[in-house]
């Protein structure tokens, strides 16, 4: 399986538009800060508009990100998979990873943000489409840069889908506990 994945990464790298390499490095290197800025924006917007739903949904999104990060960290340490460029010298190193390959933290974070945003927030299809395409491009960039295997990326997408619901459920559960308290 690993040989097939190495061949897929080699194919992607061979057929990439090299003039976009810098864009893919930038996209990957700004994934987490982009999510943080967007979360802060949502909180400020919810506060200024006095919109409790926006603030609550931002909390759900944040909870999903925390759960997702914990699961990604656990899986990285448990599986401890080498990165493609560590296994094959044929993979061009365009971005060095600082942790094991499986799963892709960048992909998981960007897709969790995308899935949760699609589920929780009203807005134009254009905005939601742009956020989803951003997540797809983050995932693709991890392959182009030689930082991940395709299964790292695909499993990260699945993990983030599940964890987007986990964050929503967690905050709804906590909110339900507070809503059902009897004040004496």
FENUR-V147203 format. One record per backbone hydrogen bond with DSSP energy under -1.0 kcal/mol. NH is the residue of the N-H (numbers start at 1). CO is the residue of the C=O. E is the energy in kcal/mol with one decimal. If there is no record, write none. Layout:
nh->NH co->CO e->E
nh->NH co->CO e->E
This chain:
nh->5 co->1 e->-2.2
nh->6 co->2 e->-2.5
nh->7 co->3 e->-2.2
nh->8 co->4 e->-2.1
nh->9 co->5 e->-2.5
nh->10 co->6 e->-2.7
nh->11 co->7 e->-2.5
nh->12 co->8 e->-2.6
nh->13 co->9 e->-2.7
nh->14 co->10 e->-2.7
nh->15 co->11 e->-2.0
nh->20 co->17 e->-2.5
nh->21 co->18 e->-1.7
nh->24 co->20 e->-2.3
nh->25 co->21 e->-2.4
nh->26 co->22 e->-2.6
nh->27 co->23 e->-2.8
nh->28 co->24 e->-2.3
nh->29 co->25 e->-2.7
nh->30 co->26 e->-1.4
nh->31 co->28 e->-1.0
nh->34 co->30 e->-2.3
nh->35 co->31 e->-1.9
nh->36 co->32 e->-2.4
nh->37 co->33 e->-2.7
nh->38 co->34 e->-2.2
nh->39 co->35 e->-2.5
nh->40 co->36 e->-2.4
nh->41 co->37 e->-2.5
nh->42 co->38 e->-2.5
nh->43 co->39 e->-2.3
nh->44 co->40 e->-2.7
nh->45 co->41 e->-2.9
nh->46 co->42 e->-2.7
nh->47 co->43 e->-2.5
nh->48 co->44 e->-3.0
nh->49 co->45 e->-2.5
nh->51 co->46 e->-2.9
nh->55 co->51 e->-1.7
nh->56 co->52 e->-2.9
nh->57 co->53 e->-2.8
nh->58 co->54 e->-2.1
nh->59 co->55 e->-2.0
nh->60 co->56 e->-2.0
nh->61 co->57 e->-2.4
nh->62 co->58 e->-2.7
nh->63 co->59 e->-2.7
nh->64 co->60 e->-2.3
nh->65 co->61 e->-2.1
nh->66 co->62 e->-2.4
nh->67 co->63 e->-2.7
nh->68 co->64 e->-2.7
nh->69 co->65 e->-2.7
nh->70 co->66 e->-2.3
nh->71 co->67 e->-2.4
nh->72 co->68 e->-2.9
nh->73 co->69 e->-2.6
nh->74 co->70 e->-2.4
nh->75 co->71 e->-2.8
nh->76 co->72 e->-2.8
nh->77 co->73 e->-2.1
nh->78 co->74 e->-2.3
nh->79 co->75 e->-3.1
nh->80 co->76 e->-1.8
nh->86 co->83 e->-1.5
nh->88 co->84 e->-2.5
nh->91 co->88 e->-1.2
nh->94 co->145 e->-1.8
nh->101 co->81 e->-3.2
nh->104 co->152 e->-1.2
nh->108 co->104 e->-2.5
nh->109 co->105 e->-2.6
nh->110 co->106 e->-2.5
nh->111 co->107 e->-2.6
nh->112 co->108 e->-2.4
nh->113 co->109 e->-2.4
nh->114 co->110 e->-2.1
nh->115 co->111 e->-3.4
nh->116 co->112 e->-2.9
nh->117 co->113 e->-2.4
nh->118 co->114 e->-2.5
nh->119 co->115 e->-2.2
nh->120 co->116 e->-2.6
nh->121 co->117 e->-2.1
nh->128 co->124 e->-2.2
nh->129 co->125 e->-2.6
nh->130 co->126 e->-2.5
nh->131 co->127 e->-2.2
nh->132 co->128 e->-2.3
nh->133 co->129 e->-2.7
nh->134 co->130 e->-2.2
nh->135 co->131 e->-2.0
nh->136 co->132 e->-2.3
nh->137 co->133 e->-2.4
nh->138 co->134 e->-2.2
nh->139 co->135 e->-2.4
nh->140 co->136 e->-2.6
nh->141 co->137 e->-2.5
nh->142 co->138 e->-1.5
nh->144 co->140 e->-2.7
nh->145 co->141 e->-2.6
nh->146 co->143 e->-1.3
nh->147 co->142 e->-1.5
nh->148 co->142 e->-1.4
nh->153 co->149 e->-1.6
nh->154 co->150 e->-2.9
nh->155 co->151 e->-2.3
nh->156 co->152 e->-1.4
nh->157 co->153 e->-1.9
nh->158 co->154 e->-2.0
nh->159 co->155 e->-2.8
nh->160 co->156 e->-2.4
nh->161 co->157 e->-1.9
nh->162 co->158 e->-2.1
nh->163 co->159 e->-2.7
nh->164 co->160 e->-1.7
nh->165 co->161 e->-1.1
nh->166 co->162 e->-1.6
nh->167 co->163 e->-2.3
nh->168 co->164 e->-1.5
nh->169 co->165 e->-2.9
nh->170 co->166 e->-2.9
nh->171 co->167 e->-2.1
nh->172 co->168 e->-2.4
nh->173 co->169 e->-2.8
nh->174 co->170 e->-2.5
nh->175 co->171 e->-2.9
nh->176 co->172 e->-2.4
nh->177 co->173 e->-1.9
nh->178 co->174 e->-1.9
nh->179 co->175 e->-2.9
nh->180 co->176 e->-1.8
